[in-house]
Amino acid sequence: MAIIKSGKVVVVLQGRYAGKKAVVVKTFEEGSDDKRFSHCLIAGIDRPPRKVTRGMSKQKVEKRSKCIKPFVKYVNVRHIFPTRYVVDMDLKKAVDEADLVDEKKKVDVKKGLKKVFEDRYLNQKTVTSEKKAAGSSYFFKKLSF
């Protein structure tokens, strides 16, 4: 699974978050003790930000961008679809594997992820390369099919 690396934008195919976009945080090629298959830790957007137009005020843009709802999950590699896009968000600091075991700590991880996603959504112009800018703009759009 050389295609699926950290920072890659993927689409979830199975489960509760089917059809949602996510970013790979960490991959487990050989599996682990509790999961004996190759899987990934992904962080994604359950509810994307609402549409923003040029004529809207800054307050309205900020209000519409605050409705992002993140999720964090371990997913089998066969249940995700890698896209060509890459995002340069630093999610390894925001998502700690030890915190995902406890439900209360998982809520705190999701709150931290929400801040990271909102900051990146509001500051998309400051991305270093065009390829990663295209990835972040694709990541924050609702999947249409």
Solvent accessible surface area in square Angstrom, and as a share of the most:
residue,aa,sasa,rsa
1,M,124,0.56
2,A,81,0.63
3,I,119,0.61
4,I,8,0.04
5,K,129,0.54
6,S,60,0.38
7,G,12,0.11
8,K,33,0.14
9,V,0,0.00
10,V,0,0.00
11,V,13,0.08
12,V,4,0.02
13,L,84,0.42
14,Q,106,0.47
15,G,56,0.54
16,R,191,0.70
17,Y,24,0.09
18,A,50,0.39
19,G,24,0.23
20,K,65,0.28
21,K,11,0.04
22,A,0,0.00
23,V,1,0.01
24,V,1,0.01
25,V,5,0.03
26,K,83,0.35
27,T,40,0.23
28,F,37,0.16
29,E,85,0.38
30,E,162,0.73
31,G,18,0.18
32,S,44,0.28
33,D,138,0.72
34,D,116,0.60
35,K,54,0.23
36,R,213,0.78
37,F,92,0.38
38,S,34,0.22
39,H,3,0.01
40,C,0,0.00
41,L,1,0.01
42,I,0,0.00
43,A,0,0.00
44,G,0,0.00
45,I,7,0.03
46,D,29,0.15
47,R,122,0.44
48,P,30,0.19
49,P,16,0.10
50,R,139,0.51
51,K,157,0.66
52,V,50,0.28
53,T,67,0.39
54,R,242,0.88
55,G,81,0.78
56,M,47,0.21
57,S,66,0.43
58,K,178,0.75
59,Q,154,0.68
60,K,96,0.41
61,V,36,0.21
62,E,87,0.39
63,K,158,0.67
64,R,48,0.17
65,S,0,0.00
66,K,108,0.46
67,C,31,0.19
68,I,1,0.00
69,K,86,0.36
70,P,13,0.08
71,F,2,0.01
72,V,7,0.04
73,K,73,0.31
74,Y,65,0.25
75,V,11,0.06
76,N,37,0.19
77,V,12,0.07
78,R,206,0.75
79,H,71,0.32
80,I,8,0.04
81,F,118,0.49
82,P,40,0.25
83,T,21,0.12
84,R,185,0.68
85,Y,43,0.16
86,V,41,0.23
87,V,3,0.02
88,D,50,0.26
89,M,18,0.08
90,D,80,0.41
91,L,7,0.04
92,K,120,0.51
93,K,173,0.73
94,A,27,0.21
95,V,6,0.03
96,D,71,0.37
97,E,59,0.26
98,A,74,0.57
99,D,40,0.21
100,L,22,0.11
101,V,130,0.75
102,D,67,0.34
103,E,122,0.55
104,K,162,0.69
105,K,103,0.44
106,K,49,0.21
107,V,77,0.44
108,D,92,0.48
109,V,9,0.05
110,K,66,0.28
111,K,124,0.52
112,G,28,0.26
113,L,0,0.00
114,K,68,0.29
115,K,139,0.59
116,V,43,0.25
117,F,0,0.00
118,E,23,0.10
119,D,84,0.43
120,R,46,0.17
121,Y,40,0.15
122,L,81,0.40
123,N,78,0.40
124,Q,44,0.20
125,K,194,0.82
126,T,109,0.63
127,V,21,0.12
128,T,124,0.72
129,S,48,0.31
130,E,156,0.70
131,K,136,0.58
132,K,68,0.29
133,A,34,0.26
134,A,45,0.35
135,G,0,0.00
136,S,0,0.00
137,S,42,0.27
138,Y,49,0.19
139,F,2,0.01
140,F,8,0.03
141,K,134,0.57
142,K,158,0.67
143,L,48,0.24
144,S,103,0.67
145,F,213,0.89
